[in-house]
Protein backbone atom coordinates (compact mmCIF):
# COMPACT_ATOMS: atom_id res chain seq x y z
CA UNK A 1 0.00 0.00 0.00
CA UNK A 2 2.79 2.42 0.87
CA UNK A 3 4.13 2.26 -2.69
CA UNK A 4 0.84 3.71 -3.88
CA UNK A 5 0.85 6.38 -1.15
CA UNK A 6 4.34 7.45 -2.27
CA UNK A 7 3.00 7.95 -5.80
CA UNK A 8 0.36 10.46 -4.70
CA UNK A 9 0.84 14.19 -5.24
CA UNK A 10 2.30 16.09 -2.29
CA UNK A 11 -1.08 17.48 -1.23
CA UNK A 12 -2.91 14.20 -1.64
CA UNK A 13 -0.22 12.38 0.33
CA UNK A 14 -0.11 14.92 3.15
CA UNK A 15 -3.91 14.96 3.53
CA UNK A 16 -4.04 11.14 3.39
CA UNK A 17 -1.33 10.78 6.05
CA UNK A 18 -2.77 13.44 8.33
CA UNK A 19 -6.22 11.86 8.17
CA UNK A 20 -5.43 8.14 8.31
CA UNK A 21 -2.01 7.89 9.98
CA UNK A 22 -2.12 10.85 12.35
CA UNK A 23 -5.93 10.45 12.70
CA UNK A 24 -6.61 14.19 12.67
CA UNK A 25 -10.08 15.64 12.17
CA UNK A 26 -10.80 17.77 9.09
CA UNK A 27 -10.73 20.98 11.13
CA UNK A 28 -7.27 20.11 12.48
CA UNK A 29 -5.99 19.29 8.98
CA UNK A 30 -7.49 22.58 7.77
CA UNK A 31 -5.43 24.44 10.37
CA UNK A 32 -2.25 22.51 9.47
CA UNK A 33 -2.51 22.90 5.71
CA UNK A 34 -4.50 26.11 5.25
CA UNK A 35 -6.86 24.28 2.87
CA UNK A 36 -10.64 24.48 3.24
CA UNK A 37 -12.52 21.38 4.39
CA UNK A 38 -14.13 20.97 0.95
CA UNK A 39 -10.72 20.95 -0.75
CA UNK A 40 -9.41 18.49 1.83
CA UNK A 41 -12.25 16.11 1.04
CA UNK A 42 -11.50 16.37 -2.68
CA UNK A 43 -7.79 15.60 -2.16
CA UNK A 44 -8.61 12.76 0.22
CA UNK A 45 -11.12 11.25 -2.22
CA UNK A 46 -8.56 11.39 -5.05
CA UNK A 47 -5.91 9.81 -2.84
CA UNK A 48 -8.23 7.02 -1.70
CA UNK A 49 -9.30 6.31 -5.27
CA UNK A 50 -5.67 6.03 -6.45
CA UNK A 51 -4.64 3.79 -3.55
CA UNK A 52 -7.71 1.54 -3.93
CA UNK A 53 -7.19 1.27 -7.70
CA UNK A 54 -3.56 0.30 -7.17
CA UNK A 55 -4.48 -2.31 -4.59
CA UNK A 56 -7.16 -3.71 -6.89
CA UNK A 57 -4.57 -4.17 -9.66
CA UNK A 58 -2.27 -6.04 -7.26
CA UNK A 59 -5.18 -8.18 -6.07
CA UNK A 60 -6.10 -9.12 -9.63
CA UNK A 61 -2.50 -10.06 -10.43
CA UNK A 62 -2.10 -12.14 -7.30
CA UNK A 63 -5.37 -13.99 -7.56
CA UNK A 64 -5.74 -14.35 -11.30
CA UNK A 65 -6.91 -17.77 -12.54
CA UNK A 66 -4.07 -20.10 -13.32
CA UNK A 67 -1.53 -18.33 -11.13
CA UNK A 68 0.85 -20.73 -9.52
CA UNK A 69 1.80 -20.21 -5.90
CA UNK A 70 4.92 -21.47 -4.22
CA UNK A 71 4.08 -23.55 -1.19
CA UNK A 72 6.46 -24.88 1.40
CA UNK A 73 5.80 -28.48 2.38
CA UNK A 74 6.20 -29.59 5.97
CA UNK A 75 7.99 -32.77 5.01
CA UNK A 76 11.08 -31.29 3.39
CA UNK A 77 10.82 -27.50 3.75
CA UNK A 78 11.29 -26.98 -0.01
CA UNK A 79 9.04 -24.89 -2.21
CA UNK A 80 6.71 -26.62 -4.62
CA UNK A 81 4.80 -25.00 -7.47
CA UNK A 82 1.07 -25.61 -7.61
C-alpha positions as CSV (number, residue, x, y, z in Angstrom):
1,X,0.0,0.0,0.0
2,X,2.8,2.4,0.9
3,X,4.1,2.3,-2.7
4,X,0.8,3.7,-3.9
5,X,0.9,6.4,-1.2
6,X,4.3,7.5,-2.3
7,X,3.0,8.0,-5.8
8,X,0.4,10.5,-4.7
9,X,0.8,14.2,-5.2
10,X,2.3,16.1,-2.3
11,X,-1.1,17.5,-1.2
12,X,-2.9,14.2,-1.6
13,X,-0.2,12.4,0.3
14,X,-0.1,14.9,3.1
15,X,-3.9,15.0,3.5
16,X,-4.0,11.1,3.4
17,X,-1.3,10.8,6.1
18,X,-2.8,13.4,8.3
19,X,-6.2,11.9,8.2
20,X,-5.4,8.1,8.3
21,X,-2.0,7.9,10.0
22,X,-2.1,10.8,12.4
23,X,-5.9,10.4,12.7
24,X,-6.6,14.2,12.7
25,X,-10.1,15.6,12.2
26,X,-10.8,17.8,9.1
27,X,-10.7,21.0,11.1
28,X,-7.3,20.1,12.5
29,X,-6.0,19.3,9.0
30,X,-7.5,22.6,7.8
31,X,-5.4,24.4,10.4
32,X,-2.2,22.5,9.5
33,X,-2.5,22.9,5.7
34,X,-4.5,26.1,5.2
35,X,-6.9,24.3,2.9
36,X,-10.6,24.5,3.2
37,X,-12.5,21.4,4.4
38,X,-14.1,21.0,0.9
39,X,-10.7,20.9,-0.7
40,X,-9.4,18.5,1.8
41,X,-12.2,16.1,1.0
42,X,-11.5,16.4,-2.7
43,X,-7.8,15.6,-2.2
44,X,-8.6,12.8,0.2
45,X,-11.1,11.3,-2.2
46,X,-8.6,11.4,-5.0
47,X,-5.9,9.8,-2.8
48,X,-8.2,7.0,-1.7
49,X,-9.3,6.3,-5.3
50,X,-5.7,6.0,-6.4
51,X,-4.6,3.8,-3.6
52,X,-7.7,1.5,-3.9
53,X,-7.2,1.3,-7.7
54,X,-3.6,0.3,-7.2
55,X,-4.5,-2.3,-4.6
56,X,-7.2,-3.7,-6.9
57,X,-4.6,-4.2,-9.7
58,X,-2.3,-6.0,-7.3
59,X,-5.2,-8.2,-6.1
60,X,-6.1,-9.1,-9.6
61,X,-2.5,-10.1,-10.4
62,X,-2.1,-12.1,-7.3
63,X,-5.4,-14.0,-7.6
64,X,-5.7,-14.4,-11.3
65,X,-6.9,-17.8,-12.5
66,X,-4.1,-20.1,-13.3
67,X,-1.5,-18.3,-11.1
68,X,0.9,-20.7,-9.5
69,X,1.8,-20.2,-5.9
70,X,4.9,-21.5,-4.2
71,X,4.1,-23.6,-1.2
72,X,6.5,-24.9,1.4
73,X,5.8,-28.5,2.4
74,X,6.2,-29.6,6.0
75,X,8.0,-32.8,5.0
76,X,11.1,-31.3,3.4
77,X,10.8,-27.5,3.8
78,X,11.3,-27.0,0.0
79,X,9.0,-24.9,-2.2
80,X,6.7,-26.6,-4.6
81,X,4.8,-25.0,-7.5
82,X,1.1,-25.6,-7.6
